[in-house]
Amino acid sequence: MGRPDFTGPRPGGTSSDRATLWWEDFEVGQTVEMGRHTFTEDEIVSFARQFDPQPFHIDPAAARESAFGGLIASGWHTCAIGMRLMVESYVNRTRSLGSPGLDSVRWLKPVRPGDTLTYTRTALERRASASRAGVGLVKTRWEATNQHGEVVLTMEGWGMFGRRPAA
């Protein structure tokens, strides 16, 4: 099986009204808001019942007796919302080639029902792939900040993107 063509049109693209972002479009130091999300008690409990059924995520009474003093969202829930906002705000506009993984994930403060998080991304580094023509890598830091201005989540990792075709 041959290597995929990383410079052609993005398969299944759904961003007809927005320009395609290429590796070259990610500027180191640039911070962009990806979107906001308000967490409800129902969605916190629903997510946690399926993916992280610890008492302080699924049982308001047990959560009041926990070290958190009330119901909190699973950290994985806050990450999943961030991923959704990444895809909606920019990944589906790129020639995304996946990711080799995250270098760090930090849950800094609990997220409670009614909290509204604003998610941002900052490009930290970028480099052309040494082994794959047409591929560039971008190291990004994603942050989620609550309505009080407190950073509640940070993640850092690399993404692989197609490079702009030569004219």
N, C-alpha and C positions, 0 to 999 in steps of 0.2 A: 504494500500500500504506500503510495507516494505522500509527500508532505502536502498539507493544505496550502492553498494560495491565500496569503495574508493581505494581499493588496487589492483584491477585487471587492465587489459590493458585498455588504454584510447580509448573510442569509437571513431570511425571515424578518428583515428590518421593518419596524413599525413607526419610525420617526420621520415620516414624510415631510412634516412641516418644520423640522428643526435640522440644522446642519449636522453632519457627521463630525464627531470629535476623533481626532487621530492622536497618536502618542505625542506628536509635536505640539499639540494644543494644551498640554498640561504644563503650566508654568510653575517652576519651583517657587514656593513661598505664597502662592495664590490660595486664598481661602474662599470657599463658595458654600453658601447655605444650600442644603439638599431638601429641606422641608421640615415640617413640624408634625407632632403626633401627641394627642391627649390620651392617656391611659385610663380606661374605665375599670371598675371593680369586676364587671362581668368578663371583660376580655382578659384581665390578669388571671382570674380563676380558670377560665376556659383554656388558655394557653398552658398554664401550669398543670392542670389535670392531665393534659395529654403529654407534656414534655418534661415537667419538673415538679412532680407532686409532693413537694415539701409542705408541711403544715402552714408555714408563714406565707405561702403563695396561694393556698387553696381553701383555708379555713379561717375566716375573719376572727372567730372566737379564740382559736389556738394562736393566731398571729398576735392578738392583743397581749397574750401571756409570754410571747417570745421576746428575745433581745431587741427586736425591731419595734415592739409596742403597737403593731398593727400590720395589716396586709401590705405586702410589697410585691412588685413584679419580679419575675425571674430575670436574672441578668441575661439569660439566653433570649428572653422575650424582647428586651431592649436591643439586643444585637439583631434579632430577626426584623424588627421594625426598621432599624438602620439599614439592613440589607435591602429591604423593600424600597426605601427612599433612595438608596444608591442606584438601584436598577431604574427606577422611575425618573430620577433627575439627570443621570448621565450615562450609566453603563449601557442602556439600550440605544444610546446615540453613538456608541463607539464601535470599533472593531475589537470587542473584548475577546481575549483569548484565554480567559480564566485567570487563576491566581495560584502561585505556589504555596500560599498559606499566609497566616497571620503571624507576626512576630510577637504581638502582645495584645491582650484584652484586659482591661481593668474596670471593675465596677467600684466606683468611688463613693457613691451615696445611694441609699435606697430610693426606688421610684415607687410612688404611692398612687392610689386611685385619685384621679383629678389632675395629676402632674402633666404638664405639657412640656415635651422635650423638643428642642431645636437641634437638628443634626447638621454638622458642617464637615467639610473635607478640606484638608490642606495637603498639597503636593510637597513632599519633603525632599525627594531625590528623583532623578530619572536618568536612565542610561539605555543606550541601544544594546540589544542582545548581541553578544559576541559570537554566538553559535547559530543564530537563526535570522537570516535576512528578512527584513520586513517586519521585525518585531522589536518593540521597545518596552521597557519596564518602568513602572512608576511606583515609588514608595509613598504611601498616603497615610495620614493620621486623620481618623474620624473622631469627632467629639459629639457628645450629646449634653446639652446644657438645659437645666430645668428653668421654670418661670422665675426663679429667684436668682438666676445668674450663676448657679452652682454647676460645675462640670460633674456629671454623674457617671459617664462612660467614656473611655478612650479605647481606641483600637489602632494598631499600626500593622501595615502589611503591604505586600507588593501585588500589583496587577500587571498583566501582560496585555498590550494593545498593539493593533496594527499601526504601521507607519504610513504616512501619507505617500501615495504613489508619486513617482517622478512625473513631471508634466511632459 
